[in-house]
Amino acid sequence: MTPVPAREETRPAPVVTAWSDIGCPWASLALHTLRATAAARGQEVLIDHRAFPLELFNRQPTPKHIVDAEIVMLGAHRPELGWRLWDAPAWEYPSSVLPALEAVQAAKAPEVGGLRGSDQLDAGLRHAFYTEHRCIAIHSVILDIAESCADVDAGALEAALARGAGRREVYEQWHEAQGPQIQGSPHFFAAGGYAEHNPGATYVFTGDLYNGGFPRLDRYDADWATDLLDTLTA
């Protein structure tokens, strides 16, 4: 009798927890770095997105002039991002990213997309905002982006959002993020005690950003993503 080959054991993909705001350029740079590094290594990693909703913390929309300054600074330093200053009509600029944050949470449901689909939607929403200049506060735009995500069931997402899915999670995460463990957007956590706020970035603020100051990036070391991915395979 021919022996039956043993079934190959497959390890589940490691999970990185990422606290962030979609409207935060620092977080969008960090997530791009992590995803691009993992793809170059052929390493699968799942990202569990948690909302750090800046507009709830600050009780106002994130000021466009601050986002613009960070886009110029980070986009010039990392041109592969493909970011541009907003050139769509001013009235299309999203005054809130809460609907987008809620959609990413709603997409985590297994019947919608799970962590893989949720991360695809997060990446799509960031690309739509920073590169395509689409209003990611609009329901139809969010669903259009979901349609382009291979692992997201856009119809299931639409039904989930109609039930209010994702809103409770965003508010619960906002309250959790007010504790001392989560320091801002972005903050990454992984197995083995990994915890880094805005990894790889060495920067200062030259004055009050709300009153004419500017951020200055002195150095960005993308090797932080390699170090993190190495810890996940150890």
Residue, then its C-alpha position, 0 to 999 in steps of 0.5 A: m500500500t502506498p503511504v498517504p503523504a502527511r498533510e502539511e501544517t500551515r501556520p496562520a499568518p501573524v497579526v499586527t495591530a495598527w492604531s491609526d486615522i485614515g486622514c493621518p499621513w504619518a500612519s499612511l506612510a507607516l502602513h505603506t512601508l509595512r505592506a510594501t516590505a512584507a510584499a517584497r519579502g513574500q511574507e503574509v501579515l494580517i493587519d488588525h486595524r483599530a481606529f485612532p479618530l483624530e477628529l473625536f480627540n480634537r473635537q474638530p475635523t483634522p485641519k487641511h493645512i496641517v494635512d497638506a504640510e505633512i503630505v508635502m513633507l512625507g511625499a517629497h521624502r518618499p515619492e513612491l507614495g504618489w501623493r499630491l496636494w488636493d486638486a479636486p474641488a474644495w467642496e469635495y474635501p472630506s470634512s470627516v473620515l469617520p465613515a471610512l473608519e467605520a467601514v474598515q471596522a465593518a469589513k472585519a466581519p467574516e462574511v464581509g472580508g475578515l482582516r484581509g479584506s479590512d486591510q485591503l479596504d483601508a489601503g484602498l481608502r488611503h489611496a483614494f484620499y491621498t492620490e486620487h482625491r476622492c471624498i472618502a466620507i461618502h457612502s457611494v465612494i466607500l462602496d466603489i472602493a470596496e468593489s475593487c478589493a478582492d477579498v471584500d464582499a461589497g454587497a455584504l459591506e453595504a448591508a452591514l453599514a446600513r445596519g450601523a456596523g462599525r460605528r460602535e467599534v470606532y467609538e469603543q476604540w476611541h475610548e480605549a485609545q485614551g489610555p496611556q498605552i496607545q500614544g497616537s496615530p500610528h501605533f503598532f503592536a505585535a506578538g513578543g511585546y512589540a510596541e512602536h509609535n510612529p516607527g522609523a520617523t525622526y521629526v520635530f515640529t517647528g512651532d505650533l502647527y495650528n498657528g503657522g508651524f511646520p513639521r520637519l522630518d529629519r530622518y525616516d528609517a524604513d528598516w523598522a518594518t523589516d525588524l518587525l517582520d523578522t520578529l513575527t517569523a522568529 
